[in-house]
């Protein structure tokens, strides 16, 4: 069974790297006039804000249940993750496309292009450090699954967002580096504008995938298929259960709600039936500590 990735560690790695990269990019953009550098600086600044939003989301998700939110606030992290996807789309992607189209229509020569290349090289190194920290946590979570299988099945929206941001940042830096280098070698500033457009398209594509993934969690998605299968098998093998009739699960941030309808083994009366259910629930919670709420209904048919 794969461990749960530490989202906070990945977020702090990304925040430290992106802030350092933003300062360097903003300096290079002001010095060189490169639109690709401007797009990358805005991208890194947006990423810093995004990591701040994820930290807010994680903190709010830990608030205890109350009468208005009887199942707690765990799904709050999905809202903040979805907000990050929107910011990545608007502040990152749309701004980059606007900037690229503007420079394509009104090209300007670059100044001190070598400064931009040095800054982008530093950015690639810093972003690689952030990606390393993120992948370390992703690898804990995915176990033997491929990255795509993990992305499809994971319920850790904040870790998905950080992974997507880091991936987009690395490719974006690569596009910007190539654009500035081609502009410097050819003397044609159109390459800089094309690189900016490519960065914008990249960010919009990544934002779309992240937003689509988080949307399912925000609406109300079950636990991942493997975990649901283990819960079902555990209940089916429980000493007091004859047959599991129905099992509903709901992912609520780091916590899980389970609703079970099961045919119990015959007992001598209602008190013994209650004891059987209580034993089964206690064993289930012990085996799967992420289960916060368990609703158990004995029945003879679904």
Residue, then its C-alpha position, 0 to 999 in steps of 0.5 A: x500500500x502506498x504511503x500518503x505524500x506530504x503535501x506541505x513539504x512539496x508546497x514549501x519546496x515550490x514556494x521557496x523556489x518560485x519566489x527566488x525565480x520570480x525575483x531573478x526573472x523580474x530583474x532580467x525582464x526589466x533589463x532585457x525587455x524580453x516578453x518571454x521573460x515578462x511572461x515567466x516572471x508573471x508565471x512565477x509570481x502567480x505560482x507564489x500566490x497559488x502556493x499561498x492559497x494552497x496553504x490557506x486551503x490546507x489550514x481551513x480544511x482542518x477546521x472541526x465539524x460544526x452544525x452547518x458543516x457536520x462532515x467537517x471542512x475537508x473539501x475546502x482544499x478542493x475549492x482552493x485548488x480549483x481557484x489555483x487552476x483558474x489563476x494559472x489559466x487567467x494570470x498565467x496563460x491568458x496574460x502570456x498569450x496577450x503579451x506574446x500577441x502584442x510582441x508579435x505585432x510590435x516586435x522589439x529587439x532584446x537587450x542583454x539577452x545573455x542576462x536572460x539566459x543566465x536567469x533562465x538557467x538559474x530558474x531551471x536549476x531552482x525549479x528542478x529542485x522544487x520538482x525533486x521535492x514534489x516528486x519525492x512526495x508523489x513517489x510515496x503516494x503513487x507506489x507502483x503506479x505510473x505518474x498518469x495512473x497516480x494523477x487519475x486516481x489521486x485524491x490529494x488535490x494540493x499535491x496534484x496542483x503542485x506537480x502540475x505547476x512544477x511541470x508547467x514551470x520547467x517546460x515554460x522555462x525551457x520554452x523561454x530559454x529556447x526563445x531567448x537563445x533563438x532571438x539572440x542567435x538570429x536577431x529576430x525578436x519574433x522568436x521571443x514572441x513565439x516563445x511567450x505564446x507557447x508558454x501561455x498555451x502550455x499554462x492553459x493546457x495544464x490549468x485545464x487538466x488540473x481544473x478538470x481533475x479537481x472538479x470531480x473532487x469538488x463535486x463529491x468523488x469517492x475514494x480511489x478504486x484500490x482503497x474502495x476495493x480494500x475496504x469492501x474486501x475487509x468488510x466482506x471478510x469481517x467475522x460478523x458480516x455475511x455479505x456486503x450489500x452496498x458500499x458508498x465512500x466519499x473523499x473529504x480532504x484527508x478524511x473519508x466517509x463510509x456508508x455500508x449496507x450489509x447482511x449480518x450473520x444471525x444473532x440472538x437479538x437486537x443487542x447482539x446485532x448492535x454489538x456485531x455492528x460496533x465490532x465491525x465498525x471499530x475494526x474498520x476504523x482501526x484498519x483504515x484510520x482515514x475513515x472519520x465517519x462510518x454509517x452502518x445499516x444492517x439489512x437482508x437485501x440491497 
